[in-house]
Amino acid sequence: MNYKRIIYALLYSEGNFFLSRNFRLQKVGDVNWLKSNFGFGETCDFIDELIIINVTKNSKAEDFKKYFNDINILREKIFVPITLGGGIRKLEDAKKCFDNGADKILVNYLAHKDQKTCEKISEIYGEQAISIMVDYKNDKSGINTYINSGNEQSKNLESFIESISKLNFGELILNSIDKDGTAAGLDLKSINMIPKNFRNPILLMGGAGKPEHFYETLVQKKVSGIITANLFNFLGKGLEEARNYSIDKNIKLIRFN
């Protein structure tokens, strides 16, 4: 039985975690703040996986050192699969992620600019260990993809998906810049951009704000999972309620209680 997944994403930069709206960042606190204010570890009981994205611009060695140090503090209370990414430009960057507890890595830039390195990573760690995230938004010229934290336009979305069709990777994450942080629902229309013969699991990100949004996304046949980076989904029983709402509507999610 193939279960659907609810995944949470943390956005990290220079020692702090952030909220994002249309890729504009707002600092919320450091790792100790996250643990004390959001009970981090307990809340992970209601997610299937965790993604921690380093959104530091032009990350240097010291930035990655701090990133991995804080990740290892979080890992003390987290027992779900972890995906690490952001700023991965070479094989050594990927190796450091796996050495620091990553079950998978998240790439964006490499899928646009250096697919040979993607293939090298796949050969060493297996295609299931690579998730490709594509950041996209609606422009006057169409639906375009972006790299470098949404600052540099790349290919249109359809061309990008075609360009990665022969790559060996585990899953594709469609991340809507327009919907990011709005809590107004996900961009379900993006699913129509996926060719019928596309073989990889699809996950959607950007816009989750209430239980109905999780169900509306997960009920889509092509969608394997939903990702939310909204810290406020951690308040109270937000994620628990979203999970139970979808289960009650016969979405195949693992039951944790």
Sequence and secondary structure as in RCSB ss.txt:
>XXXX:A:sequence
MNYKRIIYALLYSEGNFFLSRNFRLQKVGDVNWLKSNFGFGETCDFIDELIIINVTKNSKAEDFKKYFNDINILR
EKIFVPITLGGGIRKLEDAKKCFDNGADKILVNYLAHKDQKTCEKISEIYGEQAISIMVDYKNDKSGINTYINSG
NEQSKNLESFIESISKLNFGELILNSIDKDGTAAGLDLKSINMIPKNFRNPILLMGGAGKPEHFYETLVQKKVSG
IITANLFNFLGKGLEEARNYSIDKNIKLIRFN
>XXXX:A:secstr
    EEEEEEEEETTEEEEEETTEEEEEE HHHHHHHH TTTGGGG SEEEEEE  TT  HHHHHHHHHHHHHHT
TS  S EEEESS  SHHHHHHHHHTT SEEEESHHHHH HHHHHHHHHHH GGGEEEEEEEEEETTEEEEEETTT
TEEEEEHHHHHHHTTTS  SEEEEEETTTTTT S   GGGGGGS TT  S EEEES   SHHHHHHHHTSTTEEE
EEE  GGGGSTTHHHHHHHHHHHTT       
